Amino acid sequence: MLTAAVAHDVWLMGMGGRLPDGVTLLSTFPGLLVSDLMASTFPSWLVPLLQGAMAPLADSAETMGANHAAVLAAATSRRAGR
């Protein structure tokens, strides 16, 4: 997961140099959400263990959505493109 985050940040930095002035790129970490999505990636015996390990750190989908909305609505996000 860390590798994907680093790759995403590097991609954004590269795109920032290619896009015209006035285009704003924002990156946020979505957080951890315990879901069944990992069942298609990991062995079935490992999924409950991973979900249990993530549970103390995970946010609800509602909390994640509110956090992302707050970032997008923030005045600093709107000013970044000016």
Helices and strands as residue ranges (DSSP letters): H 2-18, G 37-40, H 47-54, H 61-73, H 75-79
